Amino acid sequence: MIDEPLLSAKELASRLGRSRSYVVWMKRRGFRMVAQRTTLTAAIAWLAKNPEPCKRNQSPTVTRRLL
């Protein structure tokens, strides 16, 4: 088994060549970071299934309660 470093959101964004807000969008769309850490392999696998986490016309995973 290959040991991969666990990355924070800031480190993951840097490795992906994206901004930190891109990782926030990934999390909003369902990407899980256990204890706020993940591996690069897990992120790349998730992005292969969810290629556009920042696309605005997708339905959000969390709905807001209307007053």
N, C-alpha and C positions, 0 to 999 in steps of 0.2 A: 504494500500500500504506500502510495506517495503522500507524504505529509505536505499539505498546502497551508500557507499562512492564512489565518482568519483576518479579514479586512473590515475596517469600519466603513461607513458610508463615504466618508471623504477619501479614504484610500481606494475604495472600489471605483469611485468616480474618476480618480486619477488614472487608474489602470485601464479603465474603459475609454479614456480620452473624452470624457463628458463632464458636465457640471454636477455639483452635488444635488441640484434640484432634479436632475434626470433620475438619480437614484431614489429621490423622494417620490417621483412619479411612478417608478417601478414598484415601490412599496404600496402606493395607493392602488395599484392595479393587481396586487396580490403577491408580490415577491416577499418571501419571508426571510427575515434576518434574526436568527436566534441570538439573544443577548446582544443585539445590535451589531452582530458580526456575521460574515459569510465568506465563502471562497469565491475566487474568480471563476472557477469551473461551474459552480452552481449558478452564478449570475449569467454566464454565457449560455448555459443550457436553458435557463428561464427565458432569456432574450430570443433564443431560437424559436420558442413556442409563442412568444409575445413580442413580435418585432417592433411595434410602435407604442411604447408605454405612454408617450406624451401626446398622442393623438387625442384631440379634444372631443371628437364626436363619439367616442366610445362611452358606454355607460359606466359610471363609476362603481367601484365595488362597495363603497359605503354611501348610503343614501342619507340625505339630510332630512330631518323632520321639519315639515312646514308648520308654521304657527297659524 
